[in-house]
């Protein structure tokens, strides 16, 4: 383990892409659900799973914010033609 990783054990998790973090979270959940793990291993896996869930959630929130900003920036231009074609009720 490098000095950076010993100071911040989450550094390797933060470097994962969303897809890789989600796969790793799924594997962690499956390992916990299968049972039969010693308490120390189960606790470590649970902690890692919670960290991965938080990381995935933060990545999704950042993507949603980016999409919202894109819609705000470009959405007005795309809605104008549709609004002109719509019939008022």
C-alpha positions in Angstrom: 0.0 0.0 0.0 1.4 3.4 -0.9 1.6 6.3 1.6 -1.4 8.0 -0.2 -3.5 4.9 0.2 -2.6 4.4 3.8 -3.5 8.1 4.6 -6.7 7.8 2.5 -8.0 4.3 2.1 -10.8 5.5 -0.1 -8.4 6.8 -2.8 -8.6 3.6 -4.8 -12.4 3.6 -4.6 -12.6 7.2 -5.8 -10.5 6.4 -8.8 -13.1 3.9 -10.1 -15.5 4.7 -12.9 -19.2 4.7 -12.1 -19.6 1.4 -13.9 -16.7 -0.3 -12.1 -17.8 1.1 -8.7 -21.3 -0.3 -9.4 -20.0 -3.7 -10.3 -17.8 -3.8 -7.2 -20.8 -2.7 -5.1 -22.9 -5.5 -6.6 -20.1 -8.0 -5.9 -19.8 -6.7 -2.3 -23.6 -7.1 -1.8 -23.6 -10.6 -3.2 -20.7 -11.6 -0.9 -22.5 -10.3 2.1 -25.8 -11.9 1.1 -24.2 -15.3 0.6 -23.3 -15.3 4.3 -20.7 -17.5 5.9 -18.2 -14.7 6.3 -16.3 -14.1 9.5 -17.6 -11.1 11.3 -14.4 -9.0 10.6 -14.7 -9.7 6.9 -18.4 -9.0 6.8 -17.8 -5.7 8.6 -15.1 -4.7 6.3 -17.2 -5.6 3.2 -20.2 -3.7 4.7 -18.0 -0.6 5.2 -16.6 -0.8 1.7 -20.1 -1.3 0.3 -21.4 1.8 2.1 -18.4 3.8 0.7 -19.1 2.5 -2.8 -22.8 3.3 -2.5 -21.9 6.9 -1.5 -19.5 7.2 -4.3 -22.0 6.0 -6.9 -24.7 8.3 -5.4 -22.3 11.3 -5.7 -21.5 10.4 -9.3 -25.2 10.1 -10.2 -25.9 13.5 -8.5 -23.1 15.1 -10.4 -24.4 13.6 -13.7 -27.9 14.8 -12.9 -26.6 18.3 -12.2 -24.6 18.4 -15.4 -27.7 17.2 -17.4 -29.8 19.9 -15.7 -27.2 22.6 -16.7 -27.2 21.3 -20.2 -31.0 21.4 -20.4 -30.9 24.9 -19.0 -28.3 26.1 -21.5 -29.7 24.4 -24.6 -33.2 23.5 -23.7 -34.7 26.8 -24.4 -33.5 26.6 -28.0 -35.0 23.1 -28.4 -38.4 23.9 -26.9 -39.2 26.9 -29.1 -40.2 25.0 -32.2 -42.3 22.5 -30.2 -44.1 25.3 -28.4 -45.0 27.0 -31.7 -46.5 23.8 -33.1 -48.6 23.0 -30.1 -52.3 23.9 -30.2 -53.7 25.8 -27.3 -56.6 24.1 -25.6 
